[in-house]
């Protein structure tokens, strides 16, 4: 597994960013108001621009177009299955805010912020991020519809209307990005626009991980490392889900690259977006940051293992 050093480097870099965010909160460089302001910046500007940038900068060809729709279809199927599995797992849990976060973070992985560099490490520079760009279409469509519906349970101030389901921070940039990609044979996007999208999209990874680290500074770390519920969540999220996805992909006869993609995306740590949404909506932000923090930490060991398993299964 020659990509292991690159994979480990990426995950450890993110861990260091989290530590930096933790220190910034402890030293009051980041406070409550600035943390919420940064969360709004990423959700309303950075994340949409990251989606547009990933799709608009993807290389166009007939072969790539086939790969694009196949990856998008695989992602839709995966999110449907993971949403169903997470709902069934959480159905018998107590109806409280931590259960919302538990279900949300089982479904949604950090497939954009850290998924792209990791996929490049696994499948090769360019190809991994190209496939990842189309994987996140379903991710964002589900996150801004089903994900918000999960967080809106028993909350009168959070509502998912038909208008919000169509026009939101996930669907609109996905449509813009796909249109720009499909229009590539007709015209090339001016370089200034490409850089504009890239620069703003590039804010996502460092700021989102800094916010997660800052939120971790507001809770007791010993409690986090002794919370059995977090380890149960990590077992399901980092081991059971990716192994199940890998076996299902093999049974469906998918190519090796698709098996590796599906397994890696399912095995990523929980999406950092949940910490920002939890803070904005005041839904257990401390618990959300613990979930992201511990899955990010444990993924340094689990992700290489599940990818080794995926390589073995795909080669059979």
C-alpha positions as CSV (number, residue, x, y, z in Angstrom):
1,X,0.0,0.0,0.0
2,X,2.4,2.7,-1.3
3,X,0.0,5.5,-0.7
4,X,0.0,5.0,3.1
5,X,2.7,7.7,3.9
6,X,0.7,10.3,1.9
7,X,-2.6,9.2,3.6
8,X,-1.0,9.4,7.0
9,X,0.6,12.8,6.3
10,X,-2.8,14.3,5.3
11,X,-4.6,13.0,8.4
12,X,-1.9,14.1,10.7
13,X,-1.8,17.6,9.1
14,X,-5.5,17.9,9.8
15,X,-4.9,16.8,13.4
16,X,-2.3,19.5,13.8
17,X,-4.8,22.1,12.4
18,X,-7.3,20.9,15.0
19,X,-4.7,21.3,17.8
20,X,-4.1,24.9,16.5
21,X,-7.8,25.6,16.7
22,X,-7.8,24.2,20.2
23,X,-5.0,26.5,21.3
24,X,-6.6,29.5,19.5
25,X,-9.8,29.0,21.6
26,X,-7.9,28.5,24.8
27,X,-5.9,31.7,24.2
28,X,-9.1,33.6,23.2
29,X,-7.9,34.3,19.6
30,X,-11.1,32.5,18.6
31,X,-14.2,33.3,20.8
32,X,-17.9,32.4,20.5
33,X,-18.7,35.2,18.1
34,X,-15.7,34.7,15.8
35,X,-16.3,30.9,15.8
36,X,-19.9,31.4,14.7
37,X,-18.8,34.0,12.1
38,X,-16.3,31.6,10.6
39,X,-18.9,28.9,10.5
40,X,-21.3,31.1,8.6
41,X,-18.4,32.1,6.2
42,X,-17.6,28.4,5.4
43,X,-21.2,27.3,5.1
44,X,-22.4,30.2,3.0
45,X,-19.3,31.0,0.9
46,X,-16.4,28.6,1.2
47,X,-18.3,25.3,0.8
48,X,-20.4,26.4,-2.2
49,X,-17.3,27.7,-3.9
50,X,-15.4,24.5,-3.1
51,X,-18.2,22.5,-4.9
52,X,-18.2,24.8,-8.0
53,X,-14.4,24.8,-8.1
54,X,-14.1,21.0,-8.0
55,X,-16.7,20.5,-10.8
56,X,-15.6,23.5,-12.9
57,X,-12.0,22.5,-12.8
58,X,-12.5,18.8,-13.6
59,X,-11.0,17.6,-16.9
60,X,-13.7,17.0,-19.6
61,X,-13.6,14.1,-22.0
62,X,-16.1,11.5,-23.1
63,X,-14.4,8.9,-20.9
64,X,-14.4,11.2,-17.9
65,X,-18.1,12.0,-18.6
66,X,-18.9,8.3,-18.2
67,X,-16.9,8.0,-15.0
68,X,-18.6,11.2,-13.7
69,X,-22.2,9.9,-14.0
70,X,-21.2,6.4,-12.7
71,X,-19.5,7.9,-9.6
72,X,-22.5,10.2,-9.0
73,X,-24.8,7.2,-9.2
74,X,-22.7,5.2,-6.8
75,X,-22.7,8.1,-4.4
76,X,-26.5,8.4,-4.5
77,X,-26.9,4.7,-3.8
78,X,-24.4,4.9,-0.9
79,X,-26.1,7.8,0.7
80,X,-29.5,6.2,0.5
81,X,-28.2,3.0,2.1
82,X,-26.2,4.8,4.8
83,X,-29.2,7.1,5.6
84,X,-31.4,4.0,6.0
85,X,-28.9,2.2,8.1
86,X,-28.2,5.2,10.4
87,X,-32.0,5.8,10.8
88,X,-32.5,2.2,11.9
89,X,-29.5,2.2,14.2
90,X,-30.7,5.4,15.9
91,X,-34.4,4.6,15.9
92,X,-34.3,3.0,19.4
93,X,-32.0,5.6,21.0
94,X,-33.4,8.3,23.3
95,X,-34.9,11.2,21.3
96,X,-32.4,13.9,22.2
97,X,-30.0,16.2,20.4
98,X,-27.0,13.9,20.8
99,X,-29.0,11.3,18.8
100,X,-29.4,13.7,16.0
101,X,-25.7,14.3,15.8
102,X,-25.0,10.6,16.1
103,X,-27.3,9.8,13.1
104,X,-26.1,12.8,11.0
105,X,-22.4,12.0,11.5
106,X,-22.9,8.3,10.7
107,X,-24.2,9.3,7.2
108,X,-22.0,12.3,6.3
109,X,-18.2,11.8,5.9
110,X,-15.5,14.4,5.5
111,X,-15.4,13.4,1.8
112,X,-14.7,16.9,0.5
113,X,-12.4,18.7,2.9
114,X,-10.0,15.7,3.3
115,X,-11.5,13.3,0.8
116,X,-10.0,14.9,-2.3
117,X,-6.3,14.8,-1.2
118,X,-6.8,11.2,0.2
119,X,-8.4,10.0,-3.0
120,X,-5.5,11.6,-5.0
121,X,-3.1,9.6,-2.7
122,X,-5.0,6.4,-3.4
123,X,-5.9,6.7,-7.1
124,X,-3.3,9.1,-8.3
125,X,-3.0,12.9,-8.6
126,X,-6.0,14.4,-10.5
127,X,-8.0,11.1,-11.0
128,X,-8.9,10.8,-7.3
129,X,-10.0,14.4,-6.9
130,X,-11.9,14.2,-10.3
131,X,-13.9,11.2,-9.0
132,X,-14.3,12.9,-5.6
133,X,-15.7,16.0,-7.3
134,X,-18.7,14.0,-8.6
135,X,-19.1,12.0,-5.5
136,X,-19.8,15.1,-3.4
137,X,-22.8,16.0,-5.6
138,X,-25.0,13.4,-3.8
139,X,-23.2,14.2,-0.5
140,X,-24.3,17.9,-0.6
141,X,-27.8,17.2,-2.0
142,X,-28.4,14.7,0.9
143,X,-26.7,16.9,3.5
144,X,-28.8,20.0,2.7
145,X,-32.1,18.1,2.5
146,X,-32.1,14.9,4.6
147,X,-29.3,16.1,6.9
148,X,-31.2,19.4,7.7
149,X,-34.4,17.3,8.3
150,X,-32.5,15.2,10.9
151,X,-31.3,18.4,12.7
152,X,-34.8,19.9,12.4
153,X,-36.6,17.2,14.4
154,X,-38.5,18.7,17.4
155,X,-37.3,22.2,16.4
156,X,-39.9,24.8,15.3
157,X,-37.2,27.2,14.2
158,X,-35.6,24.8,11.7
159,X,-37.9,23.8,8.8
160,X,-37.3,22.1,5.5
161,X,-39.7,23.5,3.0
162,X,-39.9,22.5,-0.7
163,X,-38.2,25.8,-1.6
164,X,-35.3,25.2,0.8
165,X,-35.0,21.6,-0.5
166,X,-34.4,23.0,-4.0
167,X,-32.5,26.3,-3.3
168,X,-29.8,25.8,-0.7
169,X,-26.1,25.9,-0.2
170,X,-25.7,22.4,-1.6
171,X,-28.1,22.1,-4.6
172,X,-27.4,25.5,-6.2
173,X,-23.6,25.2,-6.4
174,X,-23.9,21.6,-7.5
175,X,-26.1,22.7,-10.5
176,X,-23.7,25.6,-11.3
177,X,-20.7,23.3,-11.2
178,X,-22.3,20.6,-13.3
179,X,-23.4,23.2,-15.9
180,X,-19.9,24.7,-16.1
181,X,-18.4,21.2,-16.5
182,X,-20.9,20.2,-19.3
183,X,-20.3,23.5,-21.1
184,X,-16.5,22.9,-21.3
185,X,-16.6,21.7,-24.9
186,X,-18.3,25.0,-25.8
187,X,-16.2,27.5,-23.8
188,X,-13.5,27.6,-21.2
189,X,-14.1,29.4,-17.9
190,X,-11.8,32.5,-17.7
191,X,-8.8,31.8,-15.5
192,X,-9.7,34.6,-13.1
193,X,-13.0,32.9,-12.3
194,X,-11.3,29.5,-11.9
195,X,-8.9,31.0,-9.4
196,X,-11.7,32.9,-7.7
197,X,-13.6,29.7,-7.0
198,X,-10.4,27.9,-6.0
199,X,-9.2,30.5,-3.5
200,X,-12.6,30.7,-1.7
201,X,-13.1,27.0,-1.8
202,X,-9.6,26.6,-0.3
203,X,-10.8,28.3,2.9
204,X,-12.9,25.2,3.8
205,X,-10.4,22.7,5.0
206,X,-8.2,24.9,7.3
207,X,-11.0,27.0,8.8
208,X,-13.5,24.1,9.3
209,X,-10.8,22.0,11.1
210,X,-9.8,25.1,13.2
211,X,-13.4,25.5,14.2
212,X,-13.6,21.9,15.2
213,X,-10.5,22.2,17.4
214,X,-11.8,25.4,18.9
215,X,-15.1,23.7,19.9
216,X,-13.1,20.8,21.4
217,X,-11.5,23.4,23.8
218,X,-15.0,24.1,25.2
219,X,-15.5,20.6,26.5
220,X,-13.6,18.2,28.8
221,X,-11.1,16.0,26.8
222,X,-11.0,13.3,29.5
223,X,-14.8,13.0,29.1
224,X,-14.4,12.6,25.3
225,X,-11.9,9.8,25.6
226,X,-14.0,8.0,28.2
227,X,-17.3,8.3,26.3
228,X,-18.3,4.8,25.2
229,X,-21.0,6.2,22.8
230,X,-18.3,7.9,20.8
231,X,-16.3,4.6,20.4
232,X,-19.5,2.8,19.3
233,X,-20.1,5.6,16.7
234,X,-16.5,5.3,15.5
235,X,-16.8,1.5,15.2
236,X,-19.9,1.8,13.0
237,X,-18.6,4.8,11.0
238,X,-15.0,3.8,10.5
239,X,-15.2,0.0,10.3
240,X,-18.6,-1.5,9.7
241,X,-19.9,1.0,7.1
242,X,-16.8,1.0,4.8
243,X,-16.5,-2.8,5.1
244,X,-20.2,-3.3,4.2
245,X,-19.9,-0.8,1.3
246,X,-16.8,-2.6,0.0
247,X,-18.4,-6.0,0.1
248,X,-21.6,-4.7,-1.6
249,X,-19.5,-2.9,-4.3
250,X,-17.7,-6.2,-5.0
251,X,-20.9,-8.2,-5.2
252,X,-22.2,-5.6,-7.7
253,X,-19.2,-6.3,-9.9
254,X,-17.8,-2.7,-9.7
255,X,-14.3,-2.0,-11.0
256,X,-11.4,-1.8,-8.6
257,X,-11.2,2.0,-8.7
258,X,-14.9,2.3,-7.8
259,X,-14.5,-0.2,-5.0
260,X,-11.6,1.8,-3.6
261,X,-13.4,5.1,-4.0
262,X,-16.6,3.8,-2.3
263,X,-14.7,2.2,0.6
264,X,-12.5,5.3,1.2
265,X,-15.4,7.7,1.1
266,X,-17.5,5.6,3.5
267,X,-14.5,5.2,5.8
268,X,-13.6,8.9,6.1
269,X,-14.1,10.6,9.5
270,X,-17.3,12.4,10.2
271,X,-18.0,15.6,8.2
272,X,-16.6,18.8,9.8
273,X,-19.7,20.6,8.5
274,X,-21.6,19.1,11.4
275,X,-19.7,21.2,14.0
276,X,-20.5,24.4,12.1
277,X,-24.2,23.5,11.7
278,X,-24.4,22.3,15.3
279,X,-23.0,25.6,16.5
280,X,-25.2,27.7,14.3
281,X,-28.4,25.8,15.3
282,X,-27.2,25.3,18.9
283,X,-27.5,21.5,18.8
284,X,-24.9,20.0,21.0
285,X,-21.9,21.7,19.3
286,X,-19.5,20.2,21.9
287,X,-20.7,16.6,21.2
288,X,-20.5,17.3,17.5
289,X,-16.9,18.4,17.8
290,X,-16.1,15.4,19.9
291,X,-17.5,13.1,17.2
292,X,-15.5,14.8,14.5
293,X,-12.4,14.9,16.7
294,X,-12.3,11.3,17.7
295,X,-13.2,9.9,14.3
296,X,-10.5,12.0,12.8
297,X,-8.0,10.7,15.3
298,X,-9.0,7.0,15.0
299,X,-9.2,7.2,11.2
300,X,-5.4,7.4,11.2
301,X,-5.5,3.7,12.1
302,X,-8.8,2.6,10.6
303,X,-8.6,4.1,7.1
304,X,-5.3,2.3,6.1
305,X,-6.8,-1.0,7.5
306,X,-10.1,-0.8,5.6
307,X,-8.2,0.3,2.4
308,X,-6.0,-2.7,2.7
309,X,-9.1,-4.9,3.1
310,X,-10.6,-3.1,0.0
311,X,-7.5,-3.8,-2.1
312,X,-7.6,-7.5,-1.1
313,X,-11.4,-7.8,-1.9
314,X,-11.1,-5.9,-5.2
315,X,-8.3,-8.2,-6.3
316,X,-10.3,-11.4,-5.7
